[in-house]
Amino acid sequence: MPVPRAGRYRGVLILDCRRGRIEQHAGNATTRRIRAHRQWHDLPIVFLTAKAMPGDRESSLAAGATDYITKPVDLDELLGVMASWVTGNGKALVRDDGDPA
């Protein structure tokens, strides 16, 4: 993982949830564990998933993901999302608890 420097990162964590509710739940739990560590609070986390179900995007963002993309992946979309977070132009989302994602 990248080392934080003044709230900016040189990379983005892509959390790939392959499919189904079990993996979605595990991915959200992993995101919450990452966010629990102060040094990773501002790390851009893009949740990538197949078989997206209603409410999955919202639950992932509430768990601390900064963005959410479904499969099959549009490469231009993925690269655009990654570039926006690496350059600092990504919009910070707000989790349910009011903390920045």
C-alpha positions in Angstrom: 0.0 0.0 0.0 1.2 3.5 -0.6 2.6 5.6 2.2 0.4 8.6 3.1 1.9 12.0 2.5 0.0 15.1 3.5 -3.4 13.5 2.7 -2.4 12.7 -0.9 -1.7 9.2 -2.4 0.1 8.1 -5.5 -2.3 5.2 -5.9 -5.8 3.9 -5.4 -6.8 0.7 -3.7 -9.0 -1.4 -6.0 -11.1 -3.8 -3.8 -12.3 -6.5 -6.2 -15.4 -8.3 -4.9 -15.9 -11.1 -7.4 -19.6 -11.9 -6.9 -22.5 -12.4 -4.6 -23.7 -11.1 -1.3 -21.1 -12.9 0.8 -18.2 -11.3 -1.0 -20.0 -7.9 -0.9 -20.3 -8.2 2.9 -16.7 -9.3 3.2 -15.6 -6.4 1.0 -17.5 -3.9 3.1 -16.0 -5.4 6.3 -12.5 -5.1 4.8 -13.2 -1.5 3.9 -14.3 -0.7 7.4 -11.2 -2.3 8.8 -9.0 -0.2 6.5 -10.8 3.0 7.5 -10.4 2.1 11.2 -6.6 2.9 10.8 -6.0 6.6 10.9 -3.1 6.4 8.3 -5.6 5.0 5.7 -8.5 7.3 6.4 -7.9 9.3 3.2 -6.8 6.4 1.0 -9.0 6.2 -2.2 -10.8 2.9 -2.2 -12.6 1.9 -5.4 -15.0 -1.0 -4.8 -15.2 -3.2 -8.0 -18.0 -5.8 -8.2 -19.9 -8.2 -10.4 -23.5 -9.1 -9.8 -24.4 -5.8 -8.2 -27.6 -5.9 -6.3 -29.9 -3.0 -5.3 -28.4 -1.2 -2.4 -24.8 -2.6 -2.9 -23.4 0.7 -4.0 -24.9 2.5 -1.1 -23.7 -0.1 1.4 -20.1 0.0 0.0 -20.0 3.8 0.1 -21.4 3.8 3.7 -18.6 1.3 4.6 -16.0 3.8 3.5 -15.4 3.2 -0.3 -14.7 6.4 -2.2 -16.1 5.0 -5.5 -18.0 2.0 -6.8 -17.7 0.4 -10.3 -19.6 -2.7 -11.6 -18.4 -5.4 -13.9 -18.0 -5.8 -16.8 -15.6 -2.9 -16.4 -15.5 -0.1 -18.9 -11.7 0.5 -19.0 -12.1 4.2 -19.7 -14.4 4.6 -16.7 -12.0 2.7 -14.4 -9.0 4.7 -15.6 -10.9 7.9 -15.3 -12.0 7.1 -11.7 -8.5 6.1 -10.8 -7.0 9.2 -12.3 -9.5 11.5 -10.5 -8.5 10.1 -7.2 -4.7 10.0 -7.9 -4.7 13.6 -9.0 -6.8 14.8 -6.1 -9.7 15.8 -8.3 -12.1 13.1 -7.0 -15.0 14.3 -5.0 -15.0 13.0 -1.4 -18.1 11.2 -0.5 -19.6 11.3 2.9 -20.3 8.1 4.8 -23.5 7.7 6.9 -21.5 8.6 10.1 -20.7 12.0 8.6 -17.0 11.3 8.2 -15.3 11.9 4.8 -14.8 8.7 2.9 
